[in-house]
Amino acid sequence: MSNQVQVPIPVNEPVRSYAPGTAERRSLKAALADMSGQQIDIPVIVGGQEIRTGHTARAVMPHKHGHLLATWHKAGPAEVNQAIEAAEQAHREWASWPWEDRAAVLLKAAELLATSWRGTVNGATMLCQSKTAHQAEIDAVCELVDFYRFNAHYAERLYEDQPLSVGGAWNRLDYRPLEGFVYAVTPFNFTSIAGNLPTSPALMGNTVLWKPASSTVYSGYFLMKLLMEAGLPPGVINFLPGDAGTISGVVLPHRDLAGIHFTGSTGVFQSMWRAVGENIGRYRSYPRLVGETGGKDFIIAHASADRAALVTAIIRGGFEYQGQKCSAVSRVYVADTTWREIRDEVVNLTTGLPMGDPADFRNFMGAVIDRSAFASISGYLEEARRSPDAEIVAGGETDDRTGYFIRPTLIRAHRPDFRTMCEEIFGPVVTVYVYPEREWERTLELVDRTSPYALTGAVFATDRRALREANHALRFAAGNYYINDKPTGAV
């Protein structure tokens, strides 16, 4: 019997257009109508069993916050401990499965998501995260299908890497799962990340406690049901919606915590890392911590920048999904000669972006995720209005009567250290600093030192010498670094 299985070579899932008159558009609209017409009850899921604790919260549409989508049950300390026990029981068998059998579960989930579950997961993402059809499609379906298929492929490559055997002896590398459970904490802004953080450690034989973001328990629940239909055994992933402090308060000091897989705010991840350090003597092993946190993502445009490409990057990179991508551009440095040429176009495009209910496919934007985000972003806008060091040149209006709507906003900062140039806002706010063309090198240094974040960034230039200078100066300024493309990349 062969000891190696080759999974299908993965290719990127094609993005559907949902153009007027297409069958895919009709199907998605039907899913939206059906799902928005129901109010479901979402349980905690531990060891494959549904638990209704009676301690509940509401899932609403950000763009219609009076519309109830679901009531969801909060896990308490008892359910968290039950989930740890279920994960440990499942670990014995799951870790013994051949890796290709574990991969088959994810490949099955990918196939279901690309076909019969596509409308449901897209619809859930549009309703509870206020994403447009296109933003939901590239995230909740295409990106997540790619995660499942490519992760299986990468697992195959990892497992086939074995040391050389010589001299009459076999050398073998055993890729063991971690000893204990993994704690996956997922964000509100990407359904694909919510689906990937628990499943990638599970693929490698680990068992997982999954805490979804409270604002997106609704879409997370459908992902959990998808995985169960794909054949995920009970207890491998345990679905624990609830208050972060309550769940982490049980998980972080637990002796069997073996890993944390996190995407979210910098402050939260730092607090989790601190808690692990404080409890380091308790653990059976040293927990692995993998996290991705905030960003103050930049565009810097040289005087030679292609004007049309730059304008597109500012608009799409800054305002798609209401600027709530950790990769979204939020600070832009533009040469004065370039700004004079593009200012009116950027302002007019920003002002004209259609915003509203994502079920209206004509809209480019929906609402921000919740009342807390609305209040935080509004505070930054108010400061920009009052300050002599900045001016709002487009947008700035807010309205939370029906939904948490904030118009796409363009701020001109007169100082490069103005607050909205430095702090993560996580909303549809782009701040522009116009620098003298002759100060290109100085501005590169400014980009690098202005913010502690270094997630994504982009440089726009057609002058190759300028590009070389930027590549050198900004080498450590961004993890994902783009040349003549928006810092959000394909997603």
C-alpha positions as CSV (number, residue, x, y, z in Angstrom):
1,M,0.0,0.0,0.0
2,S,1.3,3.4,-0.9
3,N,2.4,5.6,2.0
4,Q,1.7,8.8,0.0
5,V,-1.4,10.3,-1.5
6,Q,-1.4,13.2,-3.9
7,V,-4.3,15.6,-3.4
8,P,-5.8,17.3,-6.4
9,I,-3.7,20.2,-7.5
10,P,-5.5,23.3,-6.2
11,V,-6.5,26.2,-8.4
12,N,-8.2,29.5,-7.3
13,E,-11.9,29.3,-7.0
14,P,-13.4,31.4,-9.9
15,V,-15.2,34.5,-8.7
16,R,-18.8,34.8,-9.8
17,S,-20.0,38.2,-11.0
18,Y,-23.7,38.1,-9.9
19,A,-24.4,40.3,-12.9
20,P,-28.0,41.3,-13.7
21,G,-30.0,38.6,-15.3
22,T,-27.7,35.7,-14.2
23,A,-28.8,32.6,-12.5
24,E,-26.3,33.1,-9.7
25,R,-27.8,36.5,-9.0
26,R,-31.3,35.1,-8.8
27,S,-30.1,32.3,-6.6
28,L,-28.3,34.6,-4.1
29,K,-31.3,37.0,-4.0
30,A,-33.5,34.0,-3.1
31,A,-31.1,33.0,-0.4
32,L,-31.1,36.5,1.1
33,A,-34.9,36.7,1.1
34,D,-35.2,33.3,2.7
35,M,-32.6,33.9,5.4
36,S,-33.7,37.4,6.2
37,G,-37.2,36.1,6.7
38,Q,-36.2,33.8,9.5
39,Q,-35.1,34.2,13.1
40,I,-33.0,31.3,14.1
41,D,-31.7,30.0,17.4
42,I,-27.9,29.4,17.5
43,P,-26.6,27.0,20.1
44,V,-23.2,26.3,21.5
45,I,-21.8,23.2,19.8
46,V,-19.6,20.9,22.0
47,G,-18.6,17.4,21.0
48,G,-21.1,17.5,18.2
49,Q,-24.0,18.3,20.6
50,E,-26.1,21.5,20.6
51,I,-26.2,23.3,24.0
52,R,-28.7,26.1,24.8
53,T,-27.5,27.9,27.9
54,G,-30.3,30.4,28.1
55,H,-27.8,33.2,28.4
56,T,-28.4,34.8,25.0
57,A,-27.5,37.7,22.7
58,R,-28.9,39.1,19.5
59,A,-27.5,38.9,16.0
60,V,-28.8,41.8,13.9
61,M,-28.0,43.3,10.5
62,P,-25.6,46.2,10.7
63,H,-27.5,48.0,8.0
64,K,-30.8,47.3,9.6
65,H,-30.0,47.0,13.3
66,G,-33.7,46.6,14.1
67,H,-33.9,43.4,12.1
68,L,-33.2,40.3,14.2
69,L,-31.4,37.5,12.4
70,A,-30.9,35.2,15.3
71,T,-30.7,34.7,19.0
72,W,-27.4,33.0,20.1
73,H,-26.5,31.2,23.3
74,K,-23.4,32.2,25.2
75,A,-21.0,29.6,26.4
76,G,-20.1,29.9,30.1
77,P,-17.3,28.3,32.2
78,A,-19.1,25.0,32.3
79,E,-19.5,24.8,28.6
80,V,-15.8,25.8,28.0
81,N,-14.6,23.1,30.4
82,Q,-17.0,20.6,28.6
83,A,-15.5,21.7,25.3
84,I,-11.9,21.1,26.6
85,E,-12.9,17.6,27.7
86,A,-14.6,16.9,24.3
87,A,-11.5,18.2,22.4
88,E,-9.2,15.9,24.5
89,Q,-11.4,12.9,23.9
90,A,-11.6,13.5,20.2
91,H,-7.8,14.1,20.0
92,R,-7.0,10.5,20.5
93,E,-8.8,9.3,17.5
94,W,-8.4,12.3,15.2
95,A,-4.7,12.4,15.7
96,S,-4.5,8.8,14.6
97,W,-6.3,9.4,11.3
98,P,-4.2,9.3,8.2
99,W,-3.5,12.9,7.1
100,E,-5.3,12.3,3.8
101,D,-8.5,11.4,5.7
102,R,-8.4,14.6,7.6
103,A,-7.7,16.5,4.4
104,A,-10.7,14.8,2.8
105,V,-13.0,16.5,5.3
106,L,-11.7,19.9,4.2
107,L,-11.8,19.0,0.5
108,K,-15.4,17.9,1.0
109,A,-16.2,21.2,2.8
110,A,-14.6,23.1,-0.1
111,E,-16.7,21.3,-2.6
112,L,-19.9,21.9,-0.6
113,L,-19.0,25.6,-0.2
114,A,-18.4,26.0,-3.9
115,T,-21.7,24.4,-4.8
116,S,-24.7,23.8,-2.6
117,W,-23.6,26.0,0.4
118,R,-22.5,28.9,-1.7
119,G,-25.6,31.0,-1.4
120,T,-26.1,30.3,2.3
121,V,-22.6,31.3,3.3
122,N,-22.6,34.3,1.0
123,G,-26.0,35.3,2.2
124,A,-25.1,35.0,5.9
125,T,-22.0,37.1,5.3
126,M,-24.0,39.8,3.5
127,L,-26.7,39.9,6.2
128,C,-24.6,39.9,9.4
129,Q,-21.4,41.6,8.2
130,S,-23.0,44.0,5.7
131,K,-20.8,42.9,2.8
132,T,-21.8,43.5,-0.8
133,A,-22.3,40.4,-3.0
134,H,-18.8,40.9,-4.5
135,Q,-17.1,41.3,-1.1
136,A,-18.9,38.3,0.3
137,E,-18.1,36.2,-2.8
138,I,-14.3,36.9,-2.8
139,D,-14.1,36.3,1.0
140,A,-16.7,33.9,2.3
141,V,-16.6,31.5,-0.7
142,C,-13.6,32.0,-2.9
143,E,-11.0,32.7,-0.3
144,L,-12.2,30.0,2.1
145,V,-12.5,27.4,-0.7
146,D,-8.9,28.3,-1.6
147,F,-7.8,27.9,2.1
148,Y,-9.3,24.5,2.3
149,R,-7.9,23.2,-1.0
150,F,-4.5,24.8,-0.8
151,N,-4.0,23.9,2.9
152,A,-4.6,20.2,2.0
153,H,-2.0,20.6,-0.8
154,Y,0.5,22.3,1.6
155,A,-0.1,19.5,4.2
156,E,0.8,17.0,1.6
157,R,4.1,18.8,0.8
158,L,4.9,19.0,4.5
159,Y,4.3,15.4,5.2
160,E,6.3,14.2,2.3
161,D,9.4,16.0,3.5
162,Q,11.5,13.3,5.1
163,P,15.2,13.0,6.0
164,L,17.7,10.8,4.1
165,S,18.1,7.2,5.3
166,V,21.6,5.9,5.0
167,G,23.8,3.1,6.4
168,G,21.1,0.4,6.9
169,A,18.9,2.6,9.1
170,W,15.6,4.3,8.5
171,N,15.3,7.9,9.4
172,R,11.7,9.1,9.7
173,L,10.2,12.5,10.7
174,D,6.9,12.2,12.6
175,Y,4.7,15.2,12.3
176,R,2.8,15.0,15.5
177,P,-0.2,17.1,16.5
178,L,0.3,19.4,19.6
179,E,-0.2,17.8,23.0
180,G,-3.4,19.5,24.1
181,F,-6.0,21.7,22.4
182,V,-5.7,24.8,20.2
183,Y,-7.7,28.0,20.9
184,A,-8.9,29.7,17.7
185,V,-10.2,33.3,18.1
186,T,-11.6,34.7,14.9
187,P,-12.5,38.3,13.8
188,F,-15.7,39.8,12.4
189,N,-14.4,41.1,9.1
190,F,-13.6,37.9,7.1
191,T,-15.7,34.8,7.0
192,S,-12.7,33.1,5.3
193,I,-10.5,33.8,8.3
194,A,-13.3,32.5,10.7
195,G,-13.3,29.3,8.6
196,N,-9.5,28.9,8.4
197,L,-8.2,29.6,11.9
198,P,-10.0,26.5,13.5
199,T,-9.6,24.2,10.5
200,S,-5.9,24.6,9.6
201,P,-4.7,23.3,13.0
202,A,-7.4,20.6,12.8
203,L,-6.0,19.5,9.4
204,M,-2.7,18.7,11.2
205,G,-4.4,16.5,13.7
206,N,-5.2,19.0,16.5
207,T,-8.5,19.6,18.2
208,V,-9.8,23.1,18.6
209,L,-11.9,25.4,20.7
210,W,-13.3,28.0,18.4
211,K,-14.5,31.4,19.7
212,P,-16.1,33.4,16.9
213,A,-16.5,37.2,17.0
214,S,-19.7,38.1,18.8
215,S,-20.8,40.3,16.0
216,T,-20.5,37.4,13.5
217,V,-21.8,34.3,15.4
218,Y,-24.5,34.1,12.7
219,S,-22.1,33.4,9.7
220,G,-19.8,31.4,12.0
221,Y,-22.7,29.0,12.9
222,F,-23.3,28.2,9.2
223,L,-19.6,27.4,8.7
224,M,-19.8,25.1,11.7
225,K,-22.8,23.3,10.2
226,L,-21.0,23.1,6.8
227,L,-18.0,21.4,8.5
228,M,-20.3,18.9,10.2
229,E,-22.0,18.1,7.0
230,A,-18.5,17.5,5.4
231,G,-17.8,14.8,8.0
232,L,-15.9,16.6,10.7
233,P,-16.0,14.2,13.7
234,P,-17.6,15.4,17.0
235,G,-15.2,17.3,19.3
236,V,-12.6,18.1,16.7
237,I,-13.8,21.7,16.5
238,N,-16.0,23.0,19.3
239,F,-18.1,26.1,18.6
240,L,-18.1,28.5,21.6
241,P,-19.8,31.8,21.0
242,G,-19.7,34.0,24.1
243,D,-18.0,36.7,26.0
244,A,-14.3,36.8,25.3
245,G,-13.3,37.4,29.0
246,T,-15.4,34.5,30.2
247,I,-14.1,32.0,27.6
248,S,-10.5,33.1,27.7
249,G,-10.6,33.2,31.5
250,V,-11.0,29.4,31.5
251,V,-8.9,28.6,28.4
252,L,-5.7,30.7,28.9
253,P,-4.6,29.3,32.3
254,H,-5.6,25.7,31.4
255,R,-2.7,23.2,31.6
256,D,-3.7,21.6,28.2
257,L,-3.6,24.8,26.2
258,A,-1.2,23.9,23.3
259,G,-1.7,26.8,20.9
260,I,-3.5,30.0,20.1
261,H,-4.6,30.9,16.5
262,F,-5.7,34.5,16.5
263,T,-6.8,37.4,14.3
264,G,-8.0,40.6,15.8
265,S,-6.9,43.7,17.6
266,T,-3.3,44.2,18.7
267,G,-4.4,45.0,22.3
268,V,-6.3,41.7,22.7
269,F,-3.5,39.6,21.3
270,Q,-1.0,41.3,23.6
271,S,-3.2,40.6,26.6
272,M,-3.5,36.9,25.5
273,W,0.3,36.7,25.1
274,R,0.7,38.3,28.5
275,A,-1.6,35.8,30.1
276,V,0.3,32.9,28.6
277,G,3.5,34.3,30.0
278,E,2.0,34.7,33.4
279,N,0.8,31.0,33.3
280,I,3.9,29.5,31.6
281,G,4.6,27.2,34.5
282,R,1.2,25.6,34.4
283,Y,1.3,24.2,30.9
284,R,2.2,20.7,29.8
285,S,4.1,22.2,26.9
286,Y,4.9,25.7,25.6
287,P,1.8,27.0,23.8
288,R,2.4,28.1,20.2
289,L,1.0,31.6,19.6
290,V,0.2,32.6,16.0
291,G,-1.6,35.9,15.5
292,E,-2.3,38.7,13.0
293,T,-3.4,42.0,14.4
294,G,-3.8,45.6,13.4
295,G,-2.7,47.8,10.5
296,K,-2.2,51.4,9.6
297,D,-1.8,50.6,6.0
298,F,-0.3,53.0,3.6
299,I,0.0,54.1,0.0
300,I,3.0,56.3,-1.0
301,A,2.8,57.8,-4.5
302,H,5.9,59.1,-6.3
303,A,5.5,62.0,-8.7
304,S,5.8,59.4,-11.5
305,A,2.8,57.4,-10.3
306,D,0.2,56.2,-12.8
307,R,-2.7,58.5,-11.9
308,A,-5.5,56.2,-12.8
309,A,-4.1,53.3,-11.0
310,L,-3.4,55.4,-7.9
311,V,-7.0,56.8,-7.8
312,T,-8.4,53.3,-8.1
313,A,-6.2,52.1,-5.3
314,I,-7.3,54.9,-3.0
315,I,-11.0,54.3,-3.6
316,R,-11.1,50.5,-3.6
317,G,-8.3,50.0,-1.1
318,G,-9.8,52.5,1.3
319,F,-13.6,52.0,1.0
320,E,-14.3,48.5,0.0
321,Y,-16.1,46.7,2.9
322,Q,-16.3,50.1,4.6
323,G,-12.5,50.1,5.2
324,Q,-12.9,47.3,7.7
325,K,-10.2,45.1,6.3
326,C,-7.0,44.9,8.3
327,S,-5.3,45.5,4.9
328,A,-7.3,48.6,4.0
329,V,-5.4,51.7,3.1
330,S,-6.0,54.4,5.7
331,R,-3.0,56.8,5.1
332,V,-1.8,58.1,1.7
333,Y,1.3,60.1,1.0
334,V,1.0,61.9,-2.4
335,A,3.4,64.3,-4.1
336,D,2.0,67.8,-4.4
337,T,2.2,67.8,-8.2
338,T,0.3,64.5,-8.3
339,W,-2.3,65.6,-5.8
340,R,-3.2,68.7,-7.9
341,E,-4.0,66.4,-10.8
342,I,-6.0,63.7,-9.0
343,R,-7.7,65.7,-6.1
344,D,-11.0,66.5,-7.9
345,E,-11.4,62.9,-9.2
346,V,-10.7,61.3,-5.9
347,V,-13.2,63.7,-4.1
348,N,-15.9,63.2,-6.7
349,L,-15.5,59.4,-6.7
350,T,-15.6,59.3,-2.9
351,T,-18.7,61.5,-2.7
352,G,-20.5,59.5,-5.3
353,L,-20.0,56.0,-3.9
354,P,-23.5,54.4,-3.4
355,M,-24.0,53.1,0.2
356,G,-26.9,51.1,1.7
357,D,-28.4,47.7,2.1
358,P,-26.1,45.0,0.5
359,A,-29.2,43.3,-0.8
360,D,-29.4,46.1,-3.3
361,F,-26.7,45.0,-5.6
362,R,-26.1,48.6,-6.9
363,N,-24.5,49.6,-3.6
364,F,-20.7,49.7,-3.3
365,M,-20.7,49.9,0.5
366,G,-22.8,48.7,3.5
367,A,-22.7,49.7,7.2
368,V,-20.0,49.4,9.7
369,I,-20.2,46.3,11.9
370,D,-21.9,47.6,15.1
371,R,-22.6,50.6,17.4
372,S,-19.2,50.5,19.1
373,A,-17.4,50.8,15.7
374,F,-19.8,53.6,14.6
375,A,-19.1,55.6,17.8
376,S,-15.3,55.1,17.5
377,I,-15.1,56.1,13.9
378,S,-17.5,59.1,14.4
379,G,-15.1,60.3,17.1
380,Y,-12.2,60.5,14.7
381,L,-14.3,62.4,12.2
382,E,-15.4,64.9,14.9
383,E,-11.7,65.5,15.8
384,A,-10.9,66.1,12.1
385,R,-13.7,68.6,11.9
386,R,-12.5,70.6,14.9
387,S,-8.8,70.5,14.3
388,P,-6.9,73.2,12.4
389,D,-4.4,70.5,11.3
390,A,-6.9,68.7,9.1
391,E,-9.9,69.2,6.8
392,I,-12.5,66.8,5.6
393,V,-12.5,67.2,1.8
394,A,-15.2,64.5,1.1
395,G,-17.7,62.6,3.2
396,G,-17.8,62.8,7.0
397,E,-21.6,62.3,7.4
398,T,-22.9,59.6,9.8
399,D,-26.4,58.2,10.3
400,D,-27.2,55.4,12.7
401,R,-31.0,55.7,12.7
402,T,-31.6,52.6,10.6
403,G,-28.1,51.1,10.3
404,Y,-24.6,52.0,11.3
405,F,-23.8,54.1,8.2
406,I,-20.7,56.2,7.8
407,R,-20.1,57.9,4.5
408,P,-16.7,57.3,2.9
409,T,-14.5,60.1,4.1
410,L,-11.4,61.7,2.8
411,I,-9.3,63.8,5.2
412,R,-6.5,66.1,4.2
413,A,-3.9,66.3,7.0
414,H,-1.7,69.3,7.2
415,R,0.7,67.5,9.5
416,P,2.1,64.0,8.9
417,D,1.6,63.1,12.5
418,F,-2.1,64.1,12.7
419,R,-4.0,61.5,14.7
420,T,-5.8,59.9,11.7
421,M,-2.5,59.4,10.0
422,C,-1.1,57.4,12.9
423,E,-3.9,55.4,14.6
424,E,-5.9,52.4,13.3
425,I,-9.5,53.5,12.7
426,F,-11.0,50.5,11.0
427,G,-13.6,52.3,9.0
428,P,-14.2,54.1,5.7
429,V,-11.7,56.9,6.4
430,V,-8.6,57.7,4.3
431,T,-6.3,60.5,5.3
432,V,-4.0,62.1,2.7
433,Y,-0.8,64.0,3.4
434,V,0.5,66.0,0.5
435,Y,4.3,66.2,0.5
436,P,6.6,68.4,-1.6
437,E,7.8,66.4,-4.6
438,R,11.5,67.1,-3.8
439,E,11.1,65.4,-0.4
440,W,10.6,61.9,-1.7
441,E,13.4,60.3,0.4
442,R,12.3,62.1,3.6
443,T,8.7,61.0,3.1
444,L,9.8,57.4,2.7
445,E,11.4,57.7,6.2
446,L,8.2,59.3,7.4
447,V,6.1,56.4,6.2
448,D,8.3,53.9,8.0
449,R,8.4,55.6,11.4
450,T,4.8,57.1,11.7
451,S,3.0,53.9,12.8
452,P,4.0,50.9,14.9
453,Y,1.9,48.7,12.5
454,A,3.5,47.0,9.5
455,L,0.8,44.9,7.9
456,T,0.3,46.1,4.3
457,G,1.5,48.9,2.2
458,A,1.9,50.0,-1.4
459,V,4.1,52.2,-3.5
460,F,3.0,53.8,-6.8
461,A,5.7,54.8,-9.2
462,T,6.8,54.3,-12.8
463,D,10.3,55.6,-12.2
464,R,12.4,52.4,-11.5
465,R,14.9,54.3,-9.4
466,A,12.1,55.6,-7.2
467,L,10.8,52.0,-6.8
468,R,14.3,50.7,-5.8
469,E,14.5,53.5,-3.2
470,A,11.1,52.7,-1.9
471,N,11.7,48.9,-1.8
472,H,14.9,49.5,0.3
473,A,13.4,52.2,2.6
474,L,10.2,50.3,3.3
475,R,11.5,46.8,3.5
476,F,10.3,46.4,7.1
477,A,7.3,48.8,6.9
478,A,4.8,46.1,5.7
479,G,4.4,42.4,5.7
480,N,2.5,42.5,2.5
481,Y,4.1,45.0,0.2
482,Y,2.6,45.9,-3.2
483,I,4.0,47.8,-6.1
484,N,1.5,49.7,-8.2
485,D,-1.5,47.8,-6.7
486,K,-3.8,48.5,-3.7
487,P,-2.7,47.1,-0.4
488,T,-5.8,45.0,-0.1
489,G,-4.5,42.8,-2.9
490,A,-7.1,40.4,-4.4
491,V,-9.3,40.4,-1.3
